[in-house]
Amino acid sequence: MKLSNLESVPGHQIIQQLDVVYGSTVRSKHVGRDLMAGLKNIVGGELKGYTELLEESRQEAMNRMIEKARTLGANAIVGIRFSTSNIAQGASELFVYGTAVIVQANSNPLPDPFSH
């Protein structure tokens, strides 16, 4: 599955637009992570527990969106965007959406700027 936050996939042509697809997950904070985050707020620095939680949430939401696109027969998703919102105190939703499409490689692909 090709993924793009652009409205197209470079080097490919969209031959069919299928539908909007999305994935989401709602996660709550962990008491242990909250305690460590409170201590970090005093001394400063990255809140690694929350960084990990957010990364897991993004991946889960993306996997759900990709699965919906696959069931439609898509081989790419374009226009991918992320959104977050608070659902309840201590719980947040991470939402990702895009357009499921079928693409095919251009017959004259763009040159690879990194090949020498």
C-alpha positions in Angstrom: 0.0 0.0 0.0 1.5 3.3 -1.1 0.8 6.2 1.4 1.0 9.9 0.6 0.1 13.1 2.4 0.1 14.7 -1.0 -2.9 14.6 -3.3 -1.1 12.2 -5.5 1.7 9.5 -5.4 4.8 10.8 -7.2 5.6 8.8 -10.3 2.1 7.4 -10.4 -1.2 8.2 -11.9 -4.5 7.9 -10.1 -6.7 5.7 -12.3 -9.6 5.4 -9.9 -10.8 7.2 -6.8 -12.6 4.8 -4.5 -13.7 6.4 -1.2 -12.6 8.2 1.9 -11.0 5.8 4.5 -10.2 6.4 8.1 -8.8 4.8 11.2 -9.0 5.8 14.8 -8.1 4.7 18.3 -9.0 6.1 21.7 -6.4 5.8 24.4 -6.3 6.7 28.0 -3.3 7.8 30.0 -1.5 5.3 32.2 -1.2 6.2 35.9 2.5 5.2 35.9 3.1 7.4 32.9 1.3 10.3 34.5 3.5 10.0 37.6 6.6 10.1 35.5 5.3 12.9 33.3 4.6 15.0 36.5 8.2 14.5 37.6 9.5 15.4 34.1 7.5 18.6 34.1 9.5 19.7 37.1 12.9 19.0 35.6 12.0 19.3 31.9 12.7 16.9 29.0 10.9 14.6 26.7 7.9 12.7 28.1 9.0 9.4 26.6 6.0 7.4 27.9 3.6 9.7 26.1 5.8 9.7 23.0 5.6 5.9 22.9 1.8 6.0 23.5 1.3 8.5 20.7 3.4 6.4 18.3 1.5 3.3 19.1 -1.8 5.1 18.6 -0.7 6.5 15.2 0.4 3.1 14.0 -2.8 1.4 15.2 -5.0 4.1 13.5 -2.9 3.9 10.3 -3.2 0.1 10.2 -7.0 0.4 10.6 -7.2 2.9 7.7 -5.0 0.7 5.5 -7.2 -2.3 6.1 -10.3 -0.4 5.1 -8.5 0.7 1.9 -7.5 -2.9 1.1 -11.1 -4.1 1.5 -12.0 -1.5 -1.2 -9.3 -2.8 -3.5 -7.1 0.2 -3.2 -3.3 0.1 -3.7 -2.7 3.6 -2.4 -4.1 6.3 0.0 -3.6 9.9 -0.8 -4.2 13.1 1.2 -3.5 11.5 4.5 -4.2 13.8 7.5 -4.1 13.2 11.3 -6.3 14.7 13.9 -6.6 14.4 17.7 -9.3 15.3 20.1 -10.1 14.8 23.8 -12.9 12.3 24.4 -12.9 12.5 28.2 -10.6 13.6 31.0 -7.5 11.5 30.4 -8.6 9.9 27.1 -7.9 11.1 23.6 -8.7 10.0 20.1 -6.2 9.9 17.3 -7.9 9.9 13.9 -6.3 9.5 10.5 -8.1 9.8 7.2 -7.3 9.9 3.4 -8.7 8.9 0.0 -8.3 5.3 -1.1 -7.3 5.2 -4.8 -5.9 2.8 -7.4 -2.7 4.1 -8.9 -0.4 2.8 -11.7 3.2 3.7 -12.3 3.8 6.3 -15.0 5.4 4.9 -18.1 8.0 7.7 -17.9 8.9 7.7 -14.2 10.6 10.7 -12.6 14.4 10.4 -12.4 15.7 9.3 -9.0 17.5 12.5 -7.6 19.6 10.3 -5.2 21.2 8.0 -7.9 24.6 9.0 -9.2 
